[in-house]
């Protein structure tokens, strides 16, 4: 592993993700962070001849700078999606351990309200640098962290067609959409009434009100083709914005249509036909001259003429 501050911070982020996703325990998570903090300190202050508080402040500054850079790189719409699933994660943990997690949640809320990030992050790092028992095994523990199997990562999604830039990852579930997560393409909400004709609004007035809305949309999506809306909500671009998810009721209706039982096929009734004239055979069937094939009718007529000649 490359021994750089950034490599160690990347390991720290992996450790945080592993803990949040339940792959490591709380004790392992804390021990990992302590070892990583000690190794970052060794790089930033190799001689260790400055006050402990200043050394800890250097480590904290590097971690917070990385965190801020990550937050700045995340689009607001994607940040809203992450925040939605964070809330869901909190709700799930609360259900699994209502009493213990409620106490921890209240403690974290109190800390957030009372202390800035610098103070909160600095406390465990200062404790790690102060604990002389951590330093001897920190380097080996960091190697172990780096050697852990990575969580399975899905391959990057590609646009479903050459005419769009959104991918399947940008599609929201109905749960996300109904939970208020905005469009991942443009960051705008789905619901609203800005594009619908309001009660009592005359058509000329409606078109006049829509002109600046349409112009603003085209300025953001020039030459991108057509748009779509959900009801009367904001306009979304077919090139940039993944389609709005179907509701459970819509999916149920589609399933009913697709799986509708078909009526049993009508039993075929076999009809016996005359091999000479092809008419159905009913009762005492006699072929009529007009029903015979042309060539056969000519022969029959010749025979009839011959018979008539004999009669004379």
N, C-alpha and C positions, 0 to 999 in steps of 0.2 A: 504494500500500500504506500502511495506517495505521502510522505510525512509533511504535510502543509496544513496551515490553519484552515484553509477552505475544505480540504479533505476531511479533517476532523469535524468541522461544522456539518458537513454532509452526513457523516456518521451519526452525529447528534440528531439530525433531522430524521434519519432512518430509525433511530432508537425511539424517538417520540412517536413516529408513525406505528412502529411495532407495538408500542404500549397501547395506543389508542385503538388499534385494531385487534387487541387481545392476544398477540403472539408472544408477548413476554409479560412477566409479572411486574407488579409495582416495585418490588425489592430489586429485581434485575434492572429495571428501568432506572432507578435511582443510582445504583452502583455503576451502571454504564455511564451516566451523565457525569458522575464524579470523576471517573477515570479519564474521560474525554476532556473535562475541564483542566485536569492536572497536565495532560499532554499539550493542550493549547498554551497553558502557562509556560511550559518548558521551552516552547518555540518563541513566544513573545518576550520572555525574560529568562534567557538561558542561564545567566549568572545568579539570578534570584537575590540580588543585592539591594532591592528597593522594598519599601514597606509593603506588607501583605495586602493592605486595602488597595493600594495603587495597582498591584499585580492583578488582583481580582477585577478592578475597574477596566483594565485592558482587555481581559477575557470577555467581560460583559459587553464592552463596546463592539468587539468583533461579532459576537453572537447577535446583538441587536441590529447591527448594520446589515447582516445577512437576512435577518427576519424582515426588516423594512424593505430590502431590495426585492424579496419574494412577494411581499404584499403589493408593492408598486407594480410588479410585473403581471399580477392577476387582474384581468378585466373585471370591472364592477359586476357584470352579469354573472360571471363564473364565481366571483366571491360570494354573491348572494346565494348561489346554488350550494357552495361549500357550507355557508352559514346555515342553510336549511337542514342539511344532513347532520351538521354538528348539533343542532337542536334536537333532531330525531335521535341521535346517539345519546344525548343527555337524558331524553325521555326513556330510552331503552334501559340505560343503566339504573335509572331511578326505579323502574319496575322490578329489575332483578334484585336490587338491594336497597329497598326504600329508605330504611333508617340510616344505614351507613353512608349511602351516597348523598342523602339529603344533608347530613351533617357536613360532609366534605364540600358539597356545593355551596352551602351557606358560608363555610370558611373561605372558600375561594372568592365568593362574592364580596365578603368583608375585606379581603386582602386587595381585591381589584379597586374597591372604593377608597381604600386608605393609602395605597402605595402605587407609585408609578412603576412602569416595567423595569427600570434600572434597579430599583430597590428590590423588587420581587425576584428578579433573575440573579442579582448579586448574592442574596443570602445563601442558597445552596452552593454556589461557586466558592464563596468565601469559606464556608464550612469544609468543602473538599480540599481547598488549598491549605487549610489549617490542620487537617488530619494527616499526620506523618505516616500513618499506616497505609494510606492509599497509594502514595507515590511509588513504592517498590514494585507493585504489581500492575500499575496503570498501563504501562506499555504493552504487556502481554494481554491484558484484558481488551485493549483497543484492537489488537490483532485478532482476538477471538470475535469481537463484534464485526470486524470487516469480513471475517470468514463465514459468518452465518449466511445461510441460503437467503437469497433475496425473495421477497414476496412476488408471486407470479404477476407479471405485467402484461396486460393485453396489448397486442400489436396496434400501432397507430391506425386509426380509421381513415379511409380515403373518401372523397366525395362520391355519392352514389351515381352521379352522372357528370359529364364534362360541362354541363351548363350551370352547375351550382358550386359554391365554395363551402357550404356547411357539410358536416359529416354526421354519421349516426350518433356519435358521442354528443352532438348538440341537440338531439331530440330529447325533449323532456317527457317524463312519465306523467300520467294524469295526476298522480299524487303530488309531484313537484309543481305542476302547473296550478293545481287548485290550492297549493300551499303558498302561492305568491311568488314563485321563482320566475324571473323575467326571461324573455327570449334570449338565448345564448348567442344569437347572431348580432342583434342590434341593441340589446339591453333594455328594450322597451317592454312595457307590460302587454298582456294579451287583451284584457278586458277593459271596457270603457264605453263612452258614447260619442267620442269626438267625430267619428265618420258616419254616424247614423243620422237619418233625417228625424228630427225631434217632433213631438206632438205639436201640431198646429203650425209647423214651419213650412212656408210655401217653397215650392221647388226653386224659383229664382233666388230666394234668400239662402236656401241650403247650398246651391251651387256657388254662390258668392262667398259663403263662409268656408267652403271646401277649397277654394282656390289657393289661399296661402298654405293650407295644410298639405295639399298635393305638391305645391312648389317646394316646400321644405323637404318633403319626402324625396322628390326627384333630385334635390341638391345633395342628399346623402347617398342616393342610389342612382347615379346617372347611367342611363342606357342599360339598366339591369333587367329590363323586361317588366313583367306584370307584378302586381302586388296582391296580397290577400289580407283579410281581416277576420277576427272572431267576433261575430255579431257586429256591433258598431264600434269596436275598439280600434286602437291605432293600426295604421297600415304596416304590413311586414313585407319584405322583399323576397320573392321566390328564389332569387339567386343566393342571398345571404342568410336567410332565416329558415331554420328547419320547420317543417309543418307542425301545426298545433296538434297535440295528442287527442285521440278520440276519447270520449267519456265512456265509462262502463256501460251506460245505457245505449250508446251508439254501437259499441262492440257487440252487445247482446242482440240488438236489432239485426246487425250484419250476420251474426251467427245463425239467427233464426231463418234469415233469408237463404243463406248458403246451405243450411242443413234441413231445409223444408222437405218433408217426405213427399215423394212423387207418387202419383196415383198408379195403381197396377195397370199394366198394359192390357188393352182389350184383347180378349181371346179371339184369335183368327178363326173365322168360319170358312171351312173348306167348301167350295162350290164345284160340283161335277159339271164339266163342260163337254159338249159334243166334239169329237175329234175331227169332224168334217166341217162344221160351220162355226165352231167355238161358242155357240150359244149355250146358256145353262140348260141342263137336262131336267125338265120338269114334266112329270106325268108321261103321257104317250108322245114323246118328242118326235116331230117330223121336221126335217131340214127344209127351209124355204129357199126357193131358187135365188132370191135376191141376197140371201145371207151367205151363199157359197163363195169361195175364192174365185177370182176372175177367170183363171185358167180352167178350173173345174166347172164353173158355170158355162163356159163355152162348149166344153165336151158334152155336158148334160143337154144343153140346147140343141147341139148337133144330133144327139141321139133322139131327142124328142121330135125334131123335124123329120128324121128318117122314119120314126114310128108313125108319124102322121101321114107320110107319103104312102106307106104300106096300107094304111086304113082306106085310102082312096083307091 
